[in-house]
Amino acid sequence: MAGGSREKTRAVIVVACFVAAISAAILLHRRRKRSRSSSPKIGGGSIEKKPQEKFKRVLADNSYSPFKHLKRDDKGSPTELHPYEEEITHLLQNPPVLPSFVSDNGNAPLDMSGSYTWVDTEPQLKSLAGILSGEKVFAVDTEQHSFRSFLGFTALMQISTVKEDFLIDTIALHDVMDILRPVFADPSICKVFHGSDNDVIWLQRDFHIYVVNMFDTAKACEILSKPQKSLAYLLEVYCGVITDKTLQREDWRIRPLSVEMIKYARCDAHYLLYIANCLSSALHTKTSSETSSFSGDKLKFFFEASRRSNAVCMQLYTKETEPSPGTSAATSIFSRIFNKKLDLAKVSELKDIIWKLCAWRDLMARIHDESLRYVLSDQSISALAVKLPKIPQQIYGTMTESPSPIVVSHIDELCNLLKNSNLRIDDLFDNILEMRLDPVGCCPLSAYNYALLSQLSSKRGDMFNFSLSGSEKVAQTGSKRASRENFIKKFSCKSPVYHNCRIYASDGRLLCYCDRKKLEWYLQRDLAKMVENDPPAIVLLFEPKGRPDDEDNDFYIQSKHNICVSCGEEKHYIRYRIIPSCYRMHFPEHLKSHRSHDIVLLCVDCHEKAHKAAERYKRKVAEEFGIPLFVQKIVDSGEEKVIASIGLTNNKDSIGGGKGVSPLQLRTAAMALLRHGSSMPSERRDQLLETVKTYYGGREVSEKDLESALLVGMNPNERRRFGKKKGLPLSSDYKSTTLINNGFPSNIGNGENHSDNGHENVSYSDNLHNNDSSEACEVGVLESDRRLSLLGHGPHGKLVVEQLLENYGEEGILHFCQKWREVFVEALQPQFLPGGWNIKHSGKRDFGEYSVYNPAKKA
């Protein structure tokens, strides 16, 4: 009986297992069938609805157009300048008084057990704006979301006063957040942030909200030399609160927020006012302890923290751009998977497919407003490029993550890219445009992609440069890498440029930040005494001539970072002269000596971009001033002088009779004759001799004449380097030169090509020499000094500066410098300029009693 029962049980188990196996097989079959049927159809796939799709007003869309900043009607400021530059500059020059960060009775808002106000309607937001307008100070923080958005957006804003906490649903109120703009721009209200660099530009990007008058607790930590600057550290030290910073990476789009997320969000802003109060007290304690030994006046450390904070407010948001979509990502991916054992054909194919996949990903991310990593990860691109799967299932199996809905919906395009090596990205545009016209398709129109799709449909040929294949583009980028790295190794700064040492006046006022060498100069001459070692600081024992703030030079009392001022690159940087040296070297001494405002740090890539822009502007300057960039002809007058003509001339009666040769032609001919004259064909030797004779006025030339011709037009440094390189003697006399300039555009010189990008000209041409192209007119005679090289732009620069001084005086020089700064800003849209840097910087200074540039000392 028992045996029969066991057999029945076994039979039931076998049947159950069989049924389960059949069910699993059917389920697997259905999944495969669904996957096969959904793969190739354009417009298929389920694209998740996202909260930002409801936004009606998007300031930063996903197009390739630059971001447009707020244009204030009351100021009429151009959109490329900060709309509140005047107010922020005033705060930098006149730091606000210390606000009260705590309540009037002195109690700090440490208790967070009370309630908070959730703001998600327009009436509530207007009420909040009214409350904040009556405050003297409030704390601010924001939470961002970037994983499911191309540029990212602000998902939550936290504001705390001394009495109450507010959590603002910036998703629900996205289109009306400008209600808070007047409060944030009010210079009489102090806004407290921690690590505000990103918050400032995010508020600009999403809402055209610009912060004016800010106290950043992270900047206060810098001045106090805190071991850490993180908000978590400050919360633990001053408030005894430990926070879980992993919550920062939560999806802040979800509604309602979890209890943990609400607590985290409130915590960041709620305690910030108390922390600011503690740091402010510490700044004054530091002031008292460090000034008692040498001055009764206090060093204004709080004001310094305020200056640094408000300098952050001057930052402007810009979109990141690249010449062709996907190029930088493709170069990075290829460098990680490159195998030296691959043959050239395979390398070219690999580069091509990587670039096409990156370009496709970039376009998909912009259209669907998704992050690049959500659409397709770098690891998946690497795997797809190496294995080249041809069908959807192989593609899904090759990817290192689950395929995103974007990949599934556009799987046909991806298959075509991987199958057809000749397929161009352009060929996919028509499909994409058709798909977005379908109301239920996978590329619906939105505020984020409308401008982009319009650009693709109307200006496709102009918007994208796909004339080169992907492999050619990446190959070009790769071929530059070695030379770029060599350039960085040879020319980038080998040690930090800014040491941020400080010099104080005897009354305790900060005079400037400088390097150690300048500090040692004062100490060695007993003109100062050391008051701090790390970082070094000295106090002058004499009264300096003027103050930076008296001279409107707040730039010099700001600490500076050793990074590229344009993109923030920290690994390498090169000094870049915004005002090219060929002009600046001829400025009056008090406009150039010890003036570092117009010398900034740039990485190699930004340096190249600025250089190209400056070269364009140099040509415009040359045209407007009628002063060519290069010496076109030189001739020996026979009287121990060299006559040089800048520009071409048809005037046969001009000095030199319109004859002569270019400096380069003369040097090339002389070098060839000295090296190979005895062995070259007689006809070629006669041609070269004729070139040299033309320079010497037609007379016969000797070997000594040839040696002299090699050095004509060089300045002493060029002669020294040339002689060392070629192993030539330097006994030839350096001839004085007289330059006769016949007008046509010219560029800046001595091999110095520190340039800036700009589209505005220096409009002095109406009052200068206008030239007819049929007959060049003489601009003037210039006595060359030994610093000038006829091989560069030095003569042009000297004549331009002389004409500016003659026609406009020093104001003309200052306006000329402002134009060059505008060129620089327009070219790079720098994000990390030092605090106090200003296009309208005067550059003027007086020289004190001990300055080597004091006219009395020089005399």
C-alpha positions in Angstrom: 0.0 0.0 0.0 2.8 2.3 0.9 4.7 1.3 -2.2 1.7 2.2 -4.4 1.4 5.6 -2.8 5.1 6.4 -3.6 4.7 5.4 -7.2 1.7 7.8 -7.6 3.7 10.6 -6.0 6.6 10.0 -8.4 4.2 10.0 -11.4 2.7 13.3 -10.3 6.2 14.9 -9.9 7.3 13.6 -13.4 4.1 15.1 -15.0 4.6 18.4 -13.2 8.2 18.6 -14.3 7.2 17.8 -17.9 4.5 20.5 -17.8 6.9 23.0 -16.4 9.5 22.3 -19.1 6.8 22.6 -21.8 5.7 26.0 -20.3 9.2 27.3 -20.2 9.9 26.3 -23.8 6.7 28.0 -25.0 7.6 31.2 -23.0 11.1 31.2 -24.4 9.7 30.7 -27.9 7.3 33.6 -27.5 10.1 35.9 -26.2 12.3 35.1 -29.2 9.5 35.6 -31.6 8.7 39.0 -30.0 12.3 40.0 -30.1 12.7 39.0 -33.8 9.5 40.7 -34.8 10.3 44.0 -32.9 13.9 44.4 -34.1 13.8 45.7 -37.6 10.7 47.9 -37.7 11.3 51.7 -37.8 9.1 53.5 -35.3 8.8 50.4 -33.1 9.8 50.1 -29.5 8.4 51.7 -26.5 9.9 55.1 -25.6 9.3 56.0 -22.0 7.5 59.3 -21.3 9.8 61.7 -19.4 8.8 64.7 -17.2 10.8 67.1 -19.3 8.7 66.4 -22.3 6.0 68.6 -20.7 8.3 71.6 -20.6 7.0 74.3 -22.9 9.9 76.7 -22.5 13.4 75.3 -22.9 16.3 77.7 -22.9 19.1 75.2 -23.6 17.9 72.8 -26.3 19.8 69.9 -27.9 20.7 71.7 -31.1 24.2 72.8 -32.1 23.3 76.5 -31.7 25.0 78.4 -28.9 23.2 79.2 -25.7 21.6 82.6 -25.6 21.8 84.4 -22.3 19.2 86.8 -20.9 19.2 90.2 -22.5 18.0 92.8 -20.0 15.8 95.5 -21.5 17.0 98.0 -18.9 20.6 97.5 -19.7 20.6 96.5 -23.4 23.6 94.3 -22.8 24.6 91.9 -25.6 23.8 88.2 -24.9 27.5 87.2 -24.9 28.1 89.3 -21.8 26.9 88.7 -18.3 23.6 90.5 -17.9 24.4 91.4 -14.4 28.1 92.2 -14.9 27.8 95.7 -13.6 26.2 94.6 -10.3 28.6 91.8 -9.7 31.6 94.0 -10.6 30.5 96.5 -8.0 30.3 93.7 -5.4 33.8 92.6 -6.3 35.2 96.1 -5.9 33.1 96.9 -2.8 32.5 93.7 -0.8 29.2 93.7 1.1 29.1 94.0 4.8 28.9 90.8 6.9 25.3 89.6 6.9 23.7 87.9 9.9 23.5 84.2 9.0 21.4 83.3 12.1 18.2 84.6 13.6 18.0 88.0 15.4 18.0 86.4 18.8 21.3 84.6 17.9 19.8 81.1 17.7 21.0 78.9 14.9 18.4 76.8 13.0 20.0 73.4 14.0 16.7 71.7 14.7 15.3 70.1 11.6 12.3 68.4 13.2 9.9 71.0 12.1 7.8 70.9 9.0 8.8 72.1 5.5 6.9 73.7 2.6 6.6 71.8 -0.6 6.2 74.4 -3.5 4.7 73.0 -6.7 2.2 75.7 -7.8 2.6 79.1 -9.3 0.8 80.9 -6.5 3.0 79.2 -4.0 6.1 80.2 -5.9 5.0 83.9 -6.1 4.4 83.8 -2.3 7.9 82.4 -1.8 9.4 85.1 -3.9 7.6 87.7 -1.7 9.0 86.0 1.5 12.6 85.9 0.1 12.5 89.5 -1.0 12.1 90.5 2.6 15.1 88.4 3.8 18.7 89.6 4.1 20.1 86.1 3.5 18.9 82.6 2.5 20.6 79.3 1.7 20.2 77.5 -1.7 21.0 74.1 -3.1 19.8 72.2 -6.2 19.5 68.6 -7.3 20.2 67.7 -10.9 19.2 64.9 -13.2 21.5 64.0 -16.1 21.1 60.2 -16.9 17.8 60.6 -18.8 18.6 63.9 -20.4 21.2 65.1 -22.9 22.2 68.3 -21.1 20.6 67.6 -17.8 18.1 69.7 -15.9 17.3 70.9 -12.4 14.9 68.6 -10.7 14.6 70.2 -7.3 15.6 73.4 -5.5 16.1 73.7 -1.8 15.8 77.1 -0.1 16.2 77.7 3.6 15.7 80.9 5.6 16.4 81.3 9.3 12.8 80.3 10.0 11.7 77.8 7.3 12.7 75.3 4.7 11.2 75.2 1.2 11.5 72.4 -1.4 10.6 73.7 -4.8 9.4 71.2 -7.5 11.3 72.7 -10.4 9.9 70.1 -12.7 6.3 71.1 -12.1 7.3 74.8 -12.1 9.9 74.7 -14.8 8.2 77.2 -17.1 7.6 79.8 -14.4 10.8 79.6 -12.3 11.8 83.0 -13.6 9.5 84.3 -10.9 12.5 83.9 -8.6 14.9 85.7 -10.9 14.6 89.2 -9.3 15.3 87.7 -5.8 18.5 85.9 -6.9 19.7 89.0 -8.8 19.0 91.4 -5.9 22.5 92.5 -4.7 21.1 93.5 -1.2 20.2 89.8 -0.5 23.0 87.4 0.3 22.6 83.9 -1.2 24.5 81.1 0.6 25.7 78.1 -1.5 28.3 75.4 -1.0 30.4 74.6 -4.0 28.4 76.9 -6.2 30.3 76.5 -9.5 27.8 74.1 -11.0 24.7 75.5 -9.4 25.3 79.0 -10.8 25.5 77.8 -14.4 22.7 75.3 -14.1 20.3 78.0 -12.9 21.4 80.1 -15.9 20.9 77.2 -18.3 17.4 76.2 -17.1 15.8 79.4 -15.9 17.9 82.4 -16.8 18.4 82.9 -13.1 21.6 84.8 -12.3 23.1 84.8 -8.8 24.2 88.2 -7.6 25.8 88.6 -4.1 26.8 85.1 -2.9 28.7 83.6 0.0 30.1 80.2 -0.9 31.1 78.2 2.2 33.5 76.2 0.0 35.5 79.4 -0.7 35.6 80.2 3.0 37.1 76.7 3.5 39.8 77.5 1.0 40.8 80.7 2.9 40.7 78.9 6.2 42.8 76.0 4.8 40.3 73.4 6.0 41.5 69.7 5.5 38.3 69.1 3.5 35.9 71.3 1.7 33.0 68.9 1.2 29.6 69.8 2.7 29.4 66.3 4.3 32.6 67.2 6.3 31.2 70.6 7.4 27.9 69.0 8.4 29.7 66.5 10.6 32.1 69.0 12.1 29.8 71.9 12.9 26.4 70.2 13.2 27.1 66.7 14.2 25.1 65.4 11.2 26.2 62.5 9.1 24.6 62.3 5.6 24.5 59.6 3.0 26.0 61.3 -0.1 25.0 58.3 -2.3 21.5 59.8 -2.2 22.9 62.6 -4.5 22.8 60.0 -7.3 19.1 59.1 -6.8 16.6 59.8 -9.5 15.3 63.2 -8.4 12.6 63.2 -11.0 10.4 60.8 -9.1 7.3 62.1 -7.4 6.6 61.8 -4.6 10.1 61.9 -3.1 10.9 59.2 -0.6 11.3 60.2 3.1 15.1 59.6 2.9 15.4 61.9 -0.2 13.3 64.7 1.5 15.5 64.5 4.6 18.7 64.6 2.5 17.5 67.5 0.4 16.4 69.6 3.4 19.7 68.8 5.2 21.8 70.3 2.5 20.2 73.8 2.7 18.8 73.8 6.3 22.2 73.7 8.1 24.0 75.9 5.5 23.2 79.2 7.2 24.6 77.9 10.5 27.7 76.6 8.8 28.2 80.0 7.1 27.9 81.7 10.5 30.6 79.4 12.0 32.9 79.9 9.0 32.4 83.7 9.2 33.4 83.6 12.8 36.5 81.5 12.0 37.5 84.1 9.3 37.4 86.9 11.9 39.3 84.8 14.4 42.0 84.1 11.7 42.0 87.9 11.1 42.7 88.8 14.7 45.4 86.2 15.3 47.3 87.0 12.1 47.2 90.8 12.2 47.9 91.5 15.9 51.7 91.2 15.3 52.0 93.9 12.7 48.9 96.0 12.4 46.0 97.2 14.4 43.7 97.0 11.4 42.1 93.7 10.5 42.8 91.8 7.3 39.4 91.4 5.7 39.4 87.6 5.2 35.6 87.6 5.1 35.7 90.2 2.3 38.2 87.9 0.5 35.8 85.0 0.8 33.0 87.3 -0.5 35.2 88.3 -3.5 35.9 84.7 -4.4 32.3 83.8 -4.1 31.0 86.6 -6.3 33.7 85.9 -8.9 31.9 82.6 -9.4 28.8 84.5 -10.2 30.5 86.0 -13.2 30.7 82.6 -14.9 28.4 82.1 -17.9 26.9 78.8 -19.1 27.9 77.6 -22.6 27.2 74.5 -24.5 30.0 72.1 -25.2 30.7 71.8 -28.9 33.0 69.9 -31.2 33.7 70.2 -34.9 32.0 67.0 -35.9 29.6 65.1 -33.6 31.2 62.1 -31.9 34.8 62.9 -32.9 36.2 63.3 -29.4 34.4 60.3 -28.0 35.5 58.2 -31.0 39.2 59.2 -30.4 39.0 58.3 -26.8 37.4 54.9 -27.4 39.8 54.0 -30.2 42.8 54.9 -28.0 41.6 52.4 -25.4 41.1 49.4 -27.7 43.9 50.1 -30.2 46.2 47.1 -30.9 49.5 47.7 -32.5 49.4 44.3 -34.1 46.4 45.3 -36.3 47.2 45.9 -39.9 46.6 49.4 -41.4 43.4 48.3 -43.3 41.9 46.9 -40.1 42.9 50.1 -38.1 41.2 52.3 -40.7 38.1 50.2 -40.7 38.0 50.2 -36.9 38.3 54.0 -36.7 35.6 54.4 -39.3 33.0 52.3 -37.6 33.8 53.7 -34.1 33.3 57.2 -35.4 30.0 56.4 -37.1 28.7 54.7 -34.0 29.6 57.7 -31.9 28.1 60.1 -34.4 24.9 58.1 -34.5 24.8 57.9 -30.7 25.3 61.7 -30.4 22.4 62.3 -32.8 20.1 59.8 -31.1 20.8 61.3 -27.7 20.0 64.8 -28.8 16.8 63.8 -30.6 15.5 61.7 -27.7 17.0 63.9 -25.0 18.9 61.1 -23.4 22.5 61.0 -22.1 25.1 59.3 -24.3 25.7 56.6 -21.8 22.0 55.7 -21.6 21.7 55.4 -25.4 24.8 53.3 -25.9 27.8 52.9 -23.6 31.4 53.3 -24.7 32.1 49.7 -23.9 29.2 48.6 -26.2 30.6 50.7 -29.0 34.0 49.1 -28.6 32.5 45.6 -28.6 30.3 46.3 -31.7 33.2 47.9 -33.6 35.4 44.9 -33.0 32.9 42.1 -33.6 30.7 43.8 -36.2 27.5 41.8 -35.6 25.1 41.9 -38.5 21.6 41.1 -37.2 19.6 42.4 -34.2 20.1 39.4 -31.9 23.8 39.4 -32.5 23.9 43.2 -31.7 21.9 42.7 -28.5 24.2 39.8 -27.5 27.4 41.8 -28.2 26.4 44.9 -26.1 27.7 45.0 -22.6 24.4 46.3 -21.2 20.7 45.7 -21.9 19.7 47.5 -25.1 18.0 50.8 -24.4 14.6 51.5 -26.0 16.5 53.9 -28.3 18.7 51.1 -29.7 15.7 48.8 -30.0 13.6 51.4 -31.9 16.5 52.3 -34.2 17.9 48.8 -34.6 17.5 49.0 -38.5 19.9 52.0 -38.6 22.3 50.3 -36.3 22.3 47.2 -38.5 22.9 49.2 -41.6 25.8 51.0 -40.0 27.5 47.8 -39.0 26.8 45.9 -42.3 27.6 48.6 -44.8 31.1 50.1 -44.5 30.3 52.7 -47.2 27.1 54.0 -45.4 27.3 57.7 -44.5 25.6 59.2 -41.5 23.9 61.6 -43.8 22.0 58.7 -45.4 20.2 58.0 -42.1 18.8 61.6 -41.8 15.8 61.0 -44.1 14.7 58.1 -42.1 15.0 60.0 -38.9 13.1 63.0 -40.3 10.3 60.7 -41.5 10.1 59.1 -38.1 9.7 62.3 -36.2 6.8 63.3 -38.5 4.8 60.3 -37.3 2.8 61.5 -34.2 3.1 58.1 -32.6 6.6 57.4 -33.9 9.7 57.0 -31.7 11.1 60.5 -32.6 8.3 62.8 -31.6 8.9 66.6 -31.7 9.7 68.3 -28.4 11.0 71.6 -27.2 14.4 69.9 -26.9 14.7 68.6 -30.5 12.6 71.0 -32.6 15.5 73.3 -33.4 17.9 70.4 -34.0 15.5 68.6 -36.5 14.9 71.9 -38.2 18.6 72.4 -38.7 19.0 68.8 -40.0 16.2 69.3 -42.6 17.1 72.8 -43.8 20.8 73.1 -43.3 22.1 69.6 -43.2 24.9 70.2 -45.6 26.1 73.2 -43.5 25.4 71.7 -40.0 27.6 68.6 -40.3 30.9 68.1 -42.1 30.6 64.4 -43.1 32.6 64.8 -46.3 35.4 62.7 -44.8 34.8 59.2 -43.7 34.9 58.4 -40.1 38.2 56.7 -40.4 39.7 59.8 -42.0 38.3 62.0 -39.3 39.6 59.8 -36.5 42.9 59.2 -38.4 43.4 63.0 -38.6 42.7 63.3 -34.9 45.0 60.3 -34.2 47.8 61.6 -36.3 47.8 64.8 -34.4 48.0 63.0 -31.1 51.7 62.3 -31.2 52.7 65.8 -32.2 50.3 67.2 -29.7 51.8 65.2 -26.8 55.3 66.2 -27.9 54.2 69.8 -28.0 52.8 69.5 -24.5 55.9 67.9 -23.2 58.2 70.5 -24.7 56.3 73.8 -24.2 53.8 73.3 -21.3 54.6 74.8 -17.9 56.7 72.4 -16.0 55.6 73.7 -12.6 52.7 75.6 -11.2 52.5 79.2 -12.5 50.4 80.6 -9.7 51.9 80.1 -6.2 49.2 82.4 -4.6 51.6 84.0 -2.2 50.2 87.1 -0.7 51.5 90.7 -0.2 49.8 92.9 2.3 50.2 96.6 2.9 51.2 97.8 6.4 47.6 98.7 7.1 46.6 95.0 6.5 45.0 95.5 3.1 45.7 92.8 0.5 47.8 94.2 -2.3 48.1 91.2 -4.6 48.7 87.5 -5.1 52.1 86.6 -6.6 54.8 84.0 -6.9 57.6 83.2 -4.5 60.2 84.9 -6.5 58.5 88.3 -6.1 58.2 87.7 -2.3 61.9 86.8 -2.1 62.8 90.1 -3.9 61.1 92.1 -1.2 62.5 90.0 1.7 66.1 90.1 0.4 66.0 93.9 0.3 64.5 94.1 3.8 61.4 95.8 2.3 59.0 93.3 3.9 58.6 90.7 6.6 57.1 87.2 6.5 53.8 86.8 8.4 52.7 83.4 7.2 54.5 80.4 5.8 51.9 78.2 4.2 50.9 79.7 1.9 53.6 82.4 2.2 52.5 85.9 3.0 54.5 89.1 3.6 53.7 92.6 4.9 55.5 95.5 3.2 57.5 97.8 5.5 57.0 100.8 3.3 53.9 102.6 1.9 53.2 101.3 -1.6 52.2 103.5 -4.4 48.4 103.0 -4.6 46.2 100.0 -4.0 44.7 97.6 -6.5 41.2 98.6 -5.5 42.1 102.2 -5.8 43.4 101.6 -9.4 40.3 99.6 -10.3 42.4 96.4 -10.5 40.6 94.0 -8.3 42.0 91.2 -10.5 45.3 91.3 -8.6 43.8 90.5 -5.2 42.2 87.2 -6.4 43.8 83.8 -6.0 44.3 82.0 -9.3 44.1 78.3 -10.3 46.6 76.5 -12.4 44.1 75.4 -15.0 43.1 76.3 -18.5 40.8 79.3 -18.2 38.6 78.1 -21.0 37.9 74.4 -20.4 39.4 73.8 -16.9 42.1 71.3 -18.1 44.4 70.7 -15.1 47.1 68.3 -16.5 48.9 70.8 -18.7 48.7 74.5 -19.6 50.7 77.1 -21.5 50.9 80.8 -20.9 48.9 82.8 -23.5 49.1 86.5 -24.2 45.7 88.0 -25.0 47.4 91.2 -26.2 50.0 90.0 -28.8 53.6 90.8 -27.9 54.3 92.7 -31.1 51.9 95.4 -29.8 52.4 95.1 -26.1 56.2 95.5 -26.2 55.7 99.0 -27.6 53.1 100.1 -25.0 54.1 102.8 -22.5 55.8 101.3 -19.5 53.0 102.0 -17.0 50.6 100.1 -19.2 52.6 96.9 -19.4 55.1 96.4 -16.7 54.1 93.8 -14.0 50.7 93.6 -15.7 49.5 90.0 -15.8 45.8 90.6 -16.4 46.2 89.7 -20.1 48.4 86.6 -19.6 46.3 83.5 -19.0 46.7 79.8 -18.9 45.3 77.7 -21.8 45.6 74.0 -22.7 47.0 73.1 -26.1 43.7 72.7 -27.8 42.3 76.0 -26.5 45.6 77.7 -27.2 45.3 76.6 -30.9 41.7 77.8 -31.1 42.6 81.2 -29.7 45.7 81.5 -31.9 43.6 80.9 -35.1 41.1 83.5 -34.0 43.8 86.0 -33.3 45.4 85.6 -36.6 42.1 86.4 -38.2 41.8 89.5 -36.1 45.4 90.6 -36.8 44.6 90.7 -40.5 41.6 92.9 -39.8 43.8 95.2 -37.7 46.3 95.4 -40.5 43.6 96.3 -43.0 42.1 99.0 -40.9 45.4 100.6 -40.0 46.8 100.2 -43.4 50.0 98.7 -42.0 51.0 95.3 -43.5 52.0 92.4 -41.3 55.3 91.5 -43.0 58.2 93.2 -44.6 58.0 92.4 -48.3 61.2 93.8 -49.6 64.6 94.9 -48.3 67.6 96.5 -50.0 71.0 97.6 -48.9 71.3 101.3 -49.5 75.1 101.2 -49.6 75.2 103.5 -46.6 75.3 100.9 -43.8 71.5 100.9 -43.8 68.9 98.5 -44.8 65.8 99.9 -46.5 62.7 97.8 -45.9 59.4 98.0 -47.6 56.3 96.6 -45.9 53.8 95.6 -48.5 53.9 95.7 -52.3 54.3 99.0 -54.1 53.9 100.3 -57.6 55.6 103.6 -56.8 59.0 103.4 -58.6 60.1 106.7 -57.0 59.8 105.4 -53.4 62.8 104.7 -51.3 64.6 101.7 -52.7 63.1 102.4 -56.1 60.5 99.6 -55.6 63.4 97.1 -55.8 64.6 94.6 -53.3 63.9 91.1 -52.2 62.0 89.5 -49.3 64.1 88.7 -46.2 63.2 85.0 -46.7 64.3 85.0 -50.3 67.6 86.7 -49.4 68.4 84.2 -46.6 67.5 81.2 -48.7 69.7 82.3 -51.6 72.6 83.2 -49.3 72.4 79.8 -47.5 72.3 77.8 -50.7 75.3 79.7 -52.2 77.4 79.2 -49.1 76.6 75.5 -48.8 76.4 74.3 -52.4 77.5 77.2 -54.6 80.5 75.3 -55.9 78.6 72.2 -56.9 75.2 73.5 -58.2 74.5 74.1 -61.9 75.8 77.4 -63.1 72.4 78.6 -64.3 70.9 78.1 -60.8 73.9 79.7 -59.1 73.5 82.8 -61.4 69.8 83.1 -60.4 70.6 83.0 -56.7 73.5 85.4 -57.1 71.1 87.8 -58.9 68.8 87.7 -55.9 71.6 88.6 -53.5 72.9 91.3 -55.9 69.5 92.9 -56.0 69.6 93.3 -52.2 73.1 94.9 -52.5 72.1 97.3 -55.2 73.4 95.3 -58.1 77.1 95.3 -57.1 79.2 92.1 -57.0 79.1 90.2 -53.8 81.7 88.4 -51.7 81.5 85.4 -49.4 81.4 87.9 -46.5 78.4 89.6 -48.1 76.7 86.2 -48.2 77.4 85.6 -44.5 76.0 89.1 -43.7 72.9 88.5 -45.8 72.1 85.4 -43.7 71.6 87.6 -40.6 69.8 90.6 -42.2 66.6 91.4 -40.5 67.2 89.2 -37.4 67.1 90.6 -33.9 69.9 89.6 -31.6 68.1 86.6 -30.1 67.3 85.2 -33.5 70.9 85.7 -34.7 72.2 83.9 -31.6 69.9 81.0 -32.0 70.5 80.8 -35.8 74.3 80.9 -35.3 74.2 78.2 -32.7 71.9 75.9 -34.8 73.9 76.3 -38.0 77.3 76.5 -36.5 78.0 79.9 -38.1 80.2 82.7 -36.7 78.4 85.8 -35.4 81.0 88.3 -36.4 78.9 90.0 -39.0 77.9 93.5 -38.0 74.2 93.9 -37.2 73.1 96.8 -39.4 70.7 99.5 -38.3 67.6 99.5 -40.2 65.2 102.1 -41.5 61.7 100.8 -42.4 59.6 102.4 -45.1 56.1 101.1 -44.9 53.8 101.0 -47.9 50.3 100.1 -46.7 48.6 96.8 -46.8 47.4 94.6 -43.9 49.9 93.1 -41.5 50.2 90.7 -38.5 51.8 90.5 -35.2 55.3 89.4 -34.8 58.6 88.1 -33.6 57.2 84.6 -34.0 54.7 85.4 -31.2 51.3 84.3 -32.3 49.2 84.7 -29.1 45.9 85.3 -30.6 42.2 85.8 -29.8 39.1 85.2 -31.7 36.8 88.1 -32.5 34.5 89.6 -35.1 34.8 93.2 -34.1 37.4 95.6 -35.6 39.3 98.4 -34.1 37.5 101.2 -35.8 40.2 103.8 -36.2 40.6 103.4 -40.0 38.6 106.5 -40.9 41.1 108.7 -39.2 44.2 106.8 -40.4 45.6 106.3 -43.8 43.3 104.9 -46.4 45.1 103.2 -49.3 44.2 102.7 -52.9 45.0 99.3 -54.2 46.5 100.7 -57.4 49.1 102.8 -55.5 50.4 102.0 -52.1 51.0 105.1 -49.9 53.8 105.5 -47.5 52.7 105.2 -43.9 55.9 106.5 -42.4 59.6 106.0 -41.6 60.4 103.8 -38.6 63.8 103.7 -37.0 64.2 100.1 -36.1 65.6 99.2 -32.7 67.6 96.0 -32.2 64.7 94.2 -30.7 62.7 94.3 -33.9 62.9 91.5 -36.4 62.1 92.1 -40.1 61.1 88.4 -40.3 58.1 88.8 -38.0 55.3 91.3 -37.1 57.4 93.6 -34.9 57.6 96.5 -37.4 53.8 96.3 -37.9 53.1 96.3 -34.2 55.3 99.3 -33.5 53.7 101.4 -36.2 50.2 100.5 -35.0 51.0 101.5 -31.4 52.6 104.8 -32.6 49.6 105.7 -34.6 47.3 104.9 -31.7 49.3 107.1 -29.4 49.5 109.9 -31.9 45.8 110.0 -32.8 44.2 108.9 -29.6 46.7 108.9 -26.8 46.6 106.3 -24.1 42.9 106.0 -24.3 43.4 104.6 -27.8 45.7 101.9 -26.3 43.2 101.0 -23.7 40.4 100.7 -26.2 42.7 98.6 -28.5 43.3 96.2 -25.5 39.6 95.9 -24.8 39.0 94.8 -28.4 41.6 92.1 -28.1 39.9 90.9 -24.9 36.6 90.8 -26.6 38.2 88.7 -29.4 39.5 86.3 -26.8 36.2 85.9 -25.0 34.2 85.5 -28.2 36.6 82.8 -29.4 36.7 80.6 -26.3 33.8 81.6 -24.1 36.1 80.9 -21.1 34.5 79.3 -18.1 37.3 79.6 -15.5 38.7 83.1 -15.8 40.2 84.4 -12.6 38.0 86.5 -10.4 38.2 90.2 -11.3 39.2 89.6 -14.9 37.4 92.2 -16.9 37.2 93.2 -20.6 37.3 96.8 -19.5 40.4 96.4 -17.3 42.4 99.7 -17.4 45.9 98.3 -16.9 47.2 101.6 -15.6 49.5 101.7 -12.6 51.9 104.1 -10.7 55.4 103.1 -9.8 56.6 103.3 -6.2 59.8 104.5 -4.8 61.6 101.1 -5.0 60.2 100.0 -8.4 62.8 99.3 -11.1 60.3 100.9 -13.5 60.1 104.2 -11.7 61.2 106.8 -14.3 63.4 108.5 -11.7 65.3 105.3 -11.0 65.6 104.4 -14.7 67.0 107.9 -15.3 
